[in-house]
């Protein structure tokens, strides 16, 4: 048992058990990497806010992957059969939405807007946009499923989009890590074999570092899975590189000290203990500095910077493993660790470091100045221009990248990944005022340089809807005004004609008045005393006629021969003539009265004709209701006054005239009939004189006469009686009508006089309309009328509601404007432009109803700009934290304040110089103008952390020596530790070189920067640190060395 404890067997058992548990508990690394591949930006960035808005938008976009399907024909335009095949593929996707997890699909033939946006102008390529639910599966599985589903005969299909590209980038890194791990292991093994000339030491070193890595990585991934520990695509690869790099360096330091102790004659136990005490202390101090540096990254705000915190966990586990597991192999194997080497030489010295250090302590100021003169230009020439296009990390042969390149070739470069400007208000936006503001923002975006296409709720097709702009509406109004002017011209002409007609009406009404006056005179004449006497005599004669007829009838019955027919005939003839005359006069009087009544009606109808004529002209003019009302008002005022007066005064007269006329005509007809009968009887009597043989015939006629007399004479008598009173009524009625006619004449004259004024008014209105039309026409052609206005009817239309559904959220409080840039959406130019556009829109809404609305830009370009700003700001902050932490650790190790400053200064010079050299290298060899945006940060933490590691190696060795002066100790320490540092730098450099075959630009560039930085440190460290020690402890005294 004592031997087990002494040989650290329990340490081996414990770490083997931990290793097994770690491997068993290791989660699905590939899936974990994919789940955390997306860069998480701070909550206050536009991209994060826009993503939140998108999740709140609707169920169709919430928690979905945005995917683009590309249908392309490489050898020409899409034929009809190609298009039909694509439509069938799209139809199949729509019919199987649930099968593929599709929540929303937008295809080229959905509407006019999609035809313009999703079909290339060269007619070779179609796009389909999908939103696929994240709950349907991993993005990798969805990608594979869609690739099979969209295969279409005759065309090449691609599945791409930001989510697909990110997933492919993660997959590329995973493949790169596998290559890196294998190459690193092989390289480290070869280097260690060369250093120790033994195959056993490399295997032990790789085993201990491997246990450290697997254990640490299991801890980190389980923390990620259960506690959302920071993690990214780069966490695993840098854990591999750092742990295998510094782990090998620490093992070299420990094994070299153990070998030295064995060479000095110490027992295995003593050699192990001394190595753990001295080299182990150096390892602990060095590792602690690196641990502090990487732990400081936990204070970063940027997720990808935080993800490097996993390296700190790895370093902590590495220190535990190396200082507890290595003693087992050292105690158990002893000198056999270095088999087949049997002779252990003492410490080997580095001639290069000895030369550099010894010369530096002799002339410290000169060496510092010369070093600065050489290094400063390298530092100053660093441009700082970075490439934030993550798609450059993916090979062009990758299907998703190939699809992106096809879209950029045949559409606007920004079409594959457009930007989305969100405007969120605290009130609904589907009203005329807010839509006008949205349209103004849309037009501002369209007018901005670098913008290819802008679509919004007011311009769903990417261009103005002319019917919704004031100038178009004014043109329509101006055309209506022109029609109104034409109508008013006709109305003016009609008014002139009406004036002429009114003149005729005045003349006609005057004639009517004269006629009525004449009738009045005639009636007065007929109602004279003589006529009154004649009527009385006629009334007296009527009974005598009747009596004579009765006597004649009686005589004929008794003896027809004794009748004096001559006398009787004369009497009957006279009576008949008188009866006819009376009947004719009565009938004529009735006709005159009827004509008088008709004349009054006609005069009233004339005013109606005037109004009807005006309205006919008015209708031809095409006036609206308000214009008609205004134009008719003056005419109606005049006509209504005239009609009211005439109707009031003629109403009573008309009634009386009608009654009297009827009575007169009835009486006249009766008297005419009687007169005719009397004439017939007289003729009969005349014919019967001397013809007694025809008495019977006479008797028959007389009977008829008697019958007629019985009918006619009473009516005539009654008519004559009524005629007397009726003539008085007629006389009164005609007098009333005459007065009414005079008033008609007066009213017509008034209307005639006012008619020119009416015509003049129409002309003035017409002239005013002409001026208005000229103004409106000018306004329509001016920039002032180029404004959005949507009528309520159109706002509620089904057509516009479709646009609202597409571009507004369900609660109508958010709207989005789709912006397609004319440059690569991942380019520096597009990134800067995206935020400028959102700032411009925000500024344009200031002072409006949307002044408090949130305006943010989402999409790839905005994400890159937010990444740039966040990375830049957080890099500076994190670097300061890291340098302060490492500086404090160095103060403890060196027990000095100046030396840590020299050390950190040396590291910074190496860092910036390596970045400049790397820029030159990638331009000359890789054909790239800029470093990837992650390269400076990851290079910084590696060079600083690993450079501090080597500095502590040197300074700890310096403190262990006991030479007389500081300069001597420094030169000696440099000579001894130089070999270790150079070996460690070679191993670490080789480990980073293993990243180059990965094919990932960021990993390649970080590797090159670190390798160059380590090379610079190997040269600068003995020069500057030796000079610093000389100046710190000896001042400007001349050194003996």
Number of C-alpha atoms within 10 A of each C-alpha: 7 7 8 12 11 14 19 20 18 15 18 18 12 11 18 14 11 15 20 14 13 19 13 10 14 17 15 11 15 12 14 17 23 21 16 20 20 18 15 17 20 16 10 9 19 25 26 20 20 24 18 14 21 22 15 16 21 14 14 17 18 19 18 22 22 19 25 26 25 24 28 25 17 13 8 11 14 21 13 9 11 18 16 12 17 22 16 14 17 22 13 13 19 18 11 12 15 13 10 18 19 20 18 17 18 17 21 20 16 11 11 11 16 17 16 14 21 22 20 20 13 11 14 18 26 26 25 19 19 22 20 26 24 16 11 15 13 15 22 15 11 20 21 11 12 16 16 11 14 21 16 17 12 17 19 15 23 24 25 27 21 21 20 22 22 23 22 25 24 25 20 19 23 21 14 20 23 14 17 23 18 11 19 24 17 14 18 23 22 16 17 23 17 12 15 20 16 19 17 18 23 25 17 17 23 20 14 23 26 20 22 25 28 20 25 25 25 21 19 25 25 20 15 18 14 9 10 12 17 22 28 24 25 22 22 23 20 20 22 23 27 22 24 28 24 27 28 24 24 29 26 23 24 27 23 19 22 26 27 19 23 22 18 13 11 15 15 19 17 15 23 25 18 17 23 23 13 18 24 21 15 23 27 20 20 27 25 19 25 29 23 22 29 28 22 23 28 20 16 21 19 23 22 24 26 22 22 25 25 28 29 25 20 25 26 17 21 26 23 13 23 24 19 18 24 24 25 21 20 24 21 18 15 20 20 15 22 21 15 13 12 10 11 15 12 14 16 13 17 19 14 16 27 22 15 21 30 25 19 26 33 20 16 25 17 13 18 17 11 11 15 14 11 10 17 14 12 18 20 11 14 17 12 14 13 16 20 23 18 19 17 16 22 23 17 14 9 14 19 28 24 17 25 27 15 19 27 19 12 18 22 22 22 25 24 28 25 22 26 26 25 26 24 22 18 12 14 15 23 19 13 15 15 16 20 18 19 25 21 18 22 24 18 15 23 19 13 14 10 16 20 20 21 24 25 26 25 24 19 22 20 21 16 16 13 12 15 20 18 19 25 18 16 19 18 15 16 21 14 16 21 19 16 23 23 17 20 28 20 18 28 25 16 19 25 17 16 23 21 14 16 22 18 14 22 21 15 15 25 20 14 22 21 15 15 23 18 14 21 20 15 13 18 13 12 13 16 11 10 11 12 13 12 12 18 14 11 18 18 12 15 19 15 12 18 19 14 16 22 16 12 22 20 14 15 18 12 11 11 22 15 10 15 12 20 13 10 18 21 16 15 23 20 15 22 25 18 18 26 22 16 24 27 19 18 26 23 16 23 25 16 15 24 18 14 24 23 13 17 24 15 13 21 17 13 17 21 15 14 18 16 12 16 20 17 12 19 25 15 16 21 19 20 12 9 8 13 15 12 10 21 15 10 15 17 13 11 18 18 12 12 21 19 11 14 23 16 11 17 21 15 13 23 22 12 18 27 17 16 24 24 17 19 27 21 18 27 28 20 26 31 25 21 28 26 17 24 29 21 18 23 24 15 18 25 16 14 18 16 11 12 14 11 13 18 13 13 21 19 13 18 26 16 14 22 22 12 17 26 13 14 24 22 15 19 27 20 14 24 23 14 16 21 14 13 20 21 16 17 25 20 17 25 27 18 19 29 26 18 22 27 19 20 27 24 16 21 27 19 16 25 21 14 16 23 16 13 20 20 15 15 20 18 14 16 22 15 13 18 17 12 14 21 15 13 19 18 16 17 22 15 11 10 11 17 16 14 22 17 18 11 10 7 13 17 12 10 10 10 15 16 13 16 21 13 15 22 26 20 15 13 19 17 25 29 27 25 24 28 26 26 18 20 22 29 24 18 19 15 25 26 16 22 29 21 15 20 23 14 16 22 19 13 16 18 12 9 12 13 22 14 14 19 16 25 27 30 28 23 25 31 31 27 24 25 23 22 19 13 17 23 15 13 18 20 13 15 25 19 13 19 23 18 16 19 25 22 14 22 25 15 13 18 17 12 13 14 14 23 24 15 18 22 20 13 22 26 19 20 30 27 24 23 27 29 20 18 25 22 18 17 18 13 11 8 10 10 15 15 17 25 22 20 21 23 22 17 22 24 23 23 25 23 27 26 25 29 26 23 25 26 23 24 24 22 22 20 23 16 11 14 10 13 8 13 22 27 22 21 28 23 22 27 33 25 21 26 25 18 24 26 20 18 25 25 19 24 29 22 20 27 27 23 25 29 20 14 20 17 19 23 23 29 20 25 27 27 26 32 31 24 21 30 29 17 19 26 20 16 23 25 29 26 26 26 30 28 25 22 26 19 15 12 15 12 14 12 12 18 10 12
